[in-house]
Amino acid sequence: MISPDNRTNITLEPEWLAHRYQPDGDKIHFVRVPRAIHQSVTFISDEYLPGNLERAIYDRQDIAAPLGSDNPVHFILHSGFCCSTLLARAFDLDNIAMGLKEPVILQDAAGYYFAATDKQKAGEVVRNLLALLARPFNPSETTIIKPSCIVNGLAEPFMRMLPESRSVIIHAPLPVFLGSIARKQITGRLWAREQFAELRKMDLIDLGFDDDQHFRQTDLQIAAAGWLAQQAIFQNLVQRFGADRVKTIDSEMLLANPNEAITAMSDLYQLNLDAEQIRQIVDGPAFTSHSKHGTEFDRKGRDEERTSGESPHADEIAKVAFWAEKVAEAVGIDMKLKAPLI
């Protein structure tokens, strides 16, 4: 492990990514991630980051950064498999904006916050970690954070801590989401159960079922239950903060209307992008290459992948989607979110 010369470097240099939070000892783990690496990796997690990057560990109280600077901070919130990574890549714009793709430290923060008995201290920790992520690579840039969907339970505190922040919520329509889970086979089904388990642990799933009833549900029912829990979180955010700060869009609307969506996001985030800059984003790699693999991938490729992968599961997807609609109706969850982006 290589440590920086002093704590000031850690606080001032945005290359030192606040990477993990260690509640035992109240320590923050940093890793030095140049912007070029941010741009090249799918997510800023150890699974994707090079193993030879410089690292350092400091006591949180020794390097705590103030929250609330002149640098704007906004969010891309999502429920998984819905083009959120595409959007984070789209807003990686030198001297304008920088998208942070699923910083792991926010997952640590969520786990710590929801397990903590002292919510005041836990809130202070979250504020410090968020402030460290908010540091821009360039003073003129807006920081746009795309947390993991496991972190959505902290979205309301984030918005309260940063009263000038705005959020775009993107989700896939439920049948599309279920199709994504199904065509990924065991990997997708395990992901859905793991996400559900984490949300359940944070007490963020309340659909009227007890643990025994959830245990008896199929993989796609569990995936749908997790999707509904996320919809409930998003619905609350729209109600609490209003359409001036929170806008929603689904993946199909984004892909069908990329120019309008990016223009509306630019307006919401107050980036002042002109028509040529928006054209470059829509014609650029975010929309023309696979967010996870980097290979060429357009709307036609997405549709072909979806059709071939989902056809064997069409009956199951339709039945689970119908079941989920009835559950949503019973507990008051909107299947279609308000405050549309476009």
Salt bridges, closest charged atoms under 4 A:
GLU13 OE1 - ARG32 NH2 2.65
GLU15 OE1 - ARG32 NE 3.17
ASP26 OD1 - ARG60 NE 2.75
ASP46 OD1 - HIS19 NE2 3.01
ASP46 OD1 - ARG55 NH2 3.19
ASP59 OD1 - LYS27 NZ 2.54
ASP62 OD2 - ARG7 NE 3.65
ASP92 OD1 - ARG35 NH2 2.90
ASP94 OD1 - ARG35 NE 3.36
GLU102 OE2 - HIS78 NE2 3.54
GLU102 OE2 - LYS146 NZ 2.93
ASP108 OD2 - ARG20 NE 2.67
GLU124 OE2 - ARG60 NH1 3.14
GLU141 OE2 - ARG35 NH1 2.55
GLU156 OE2 - ARG160 NE 3.90
GLU156 OE2 - ARG240 NE 3.06
GLU198 OE2 - LYS201 NZ 3.31
ASP211 OD1 - ARG200 NH2 2.64
ASP212 OD2 - ARG216 NE 3.04
ASP219 OD2 - ARG189 NH1 3.68
ASP219 OD1 - ARG193 NE 2.66
GLU252 OE1 - ARG306 NH1 2.83
GLU276 OE2 - ARG279 NH2 2.65
ASP283 OD2 - ARG279 NH1 2.94
ASP303 OD1 - ARG299 NE 3.57
GLU305 OE1 - ARG183 NH2 3.67
GLU310 OE2 - ARG183 NH1 2.67
GLU310 OE2 - ARG306 NE 3.90
ASP315 OD2 - LYS319 NZ 3.01
GLU316 OE1 - ARG189 NH2 3.44
ASP334 OD2 - LYS338 NZ 3.04
